[in-house]
Amino acid sequence: MEEEDQPDIREQMFHSTVREYIIFLLLFIMLYALSFLIIRKFKRKDNQEYFHTDEDEATVYRISLWLCTFSFSVCLCATLLLPFSIASNEVLLHYPTSYYVKWLNHSLIQGLWNLVFLFSNVALFLLLPFAYLFLESEGFLGCRKGVMSRVHEALAVLSLLMLMVLGLTYVISALIDKKNANIQTFFNLGSYYLPFLYSCISFLGVLLLLLCTPIGFARLFSIVSSFLVKPQFLQDINQDFYVASLQENCFRRRLERATLSGKTYLSPEPMYTPPPTVENEDSELLKLQNGALQACLMDKIEEMAHNRQLLDRQRHTWVLQRNVVYPVCMLILLALTAITVLIVVQNTIELLIGIKALPISSRQFTLGLTSLSKLGPTGAVLEVVLILYLAVTSTVGLYSLPLLWRITPCLSQTPFYYIIANCALLLVLSSALPLLSRTLGITNFDLLGVYGQIEWLGNFKIILLYNLTFAVSATLCLFNKFSLAVRRELYNRLQNVFLIFCNVDPDQSTRAASAAKQD
């Protein structure tokens, strides 16, 4: 009877597999719905009337939107992959016999890593290029116009593009690994070239993260401060607001006077001119006429209107929120950045000494056996927070780069081609995020699946140089962020003192420098 009550091993494996597929499906549905809402919030809606008149164009647009939504859902899953794995390990460690976490096991996490790796490749090399080519296609000449004709053209161009990429991959692999440069390994796509191609893409993604994340550290302070009200200690905000309102009204009247007179807003000009050492807003305006004066007055009015609106927000904000929330948020950002830099420095020292192993997979990790953090659950929570913080800062830094800021998504104003480009960039960053976290020593969670088999993770020189570069660049970005205003003010004061000592008018030198820049 006892043998009959025990379930068959094959039946257990079948139920376990079905349960994992159901969990994967539910997770994908939730991420897909969230991705669809996000893309719909950002994409431009000015082409809807045109799509109603052209059914084929509407179908092409709808299919491309589905492909972008799928790719963005994979991007979200790749971002949450490592935090979810760390949290799962701690849950299984502290509740190994709980009925509610029986579905959580090593096989589920391993399968999730494999699916994310597979779908990242599919979305990056197939779906997103096809979505772009599908929108650009018009059908072959001499063929019947329609959706299928555009599908055939997009597939033909995509096939040629894939052949070109595979050829470049073969050339690069032959230059790097000369032992495997033969015709037999050329047809070995599944076990050699596709992992090598993804290794190159992941390396480019990690380099892009190295460029974006330190910039994001400094940029995030400005973004958070723009959404919060800054505290004003030892000041009467109502009085400052009334002063700003009077200054704005004064400059508006001056603009009206300059518009009516056609030259200046003062006629005749004042006989007294303030000395260069006295700061006066009228000193530069008195020397301007006509259009230059009106343009300068407009700039002054916009600046004072912005200052007045900021003071109005501050005086209508709760005192506790104004004086506590902003400093706390700034301290949290500073603490997260400092902890990240200190962990990277510690990881660098341990790599040099030989205590820390390289981030390549050891293939001996099992979920739920030991805690991977020295601080236990608290350390695991800190690791999850730091990984999500790196994801946010890398995204902020990505759109702060000189060329990529042009494709920054805006609410209801982003063209669909920019949507495709953003999905591709974010997918590259999110796929490289587990590699970044493991390389910098943010977590000791072993990379599962094909992620842990990437060859450059076993190169000591690359890992050490990456850690050193990240620590130095992050420190320099933070130092430049918090000391830039002080250094500029010191430079201006020293320059004015030097010019006064040499009997040179500072305003004259400033105008000469600005004229030289314009020339």
Secondary structure, 3 states (H helix, E strand, C coil): CHHHHCCCHHHHHHHHHHHHHHHHHHHHHHHHHHHHHHHHHHECCCCHHHHHHCHHHHHHHHHHHHHHHHHHHHHHHHHHHHHHHHHHHHHHHHCCCCHHHCCCCHHHHHHHHHHHHHHHHHHHHHHHHHHHHHHHCCCCCCCCCCHHHHHHHHHHHHHHHHHHHHHHHHHHHHHHCHHHCCHHHHCCHHHHHHHHHHHHHHHHHHHHHHHHHHHHHHHHHHHHHHHCCCCCCCCCHHHHHHHHHHHHHHHHHHHHHHHHHCCCCCCCCCCCCCCCCCCCCHHHHCCCCHHHHHHHHHHHHHHHHHHHHHHHHHHCCCHHHHHHHHHHHHHHHHHHHHHHHHHHHHHHHHHHHCCCCCCCCCCCCCCCCCCCCCCCHHHHHHHHHHHHHHHHHHHHHHCCCCCHHHHCCCCCCECHHHHHHHHHHHHHHHHHHHHHHHHCCCCCCCCCHHHHHCHHHHCHHHHHHHHHHHHHHHHHHHHHHHHHHHHHHHHHHHHHHHHHHCCCCHHHHHHHHHHHHHC
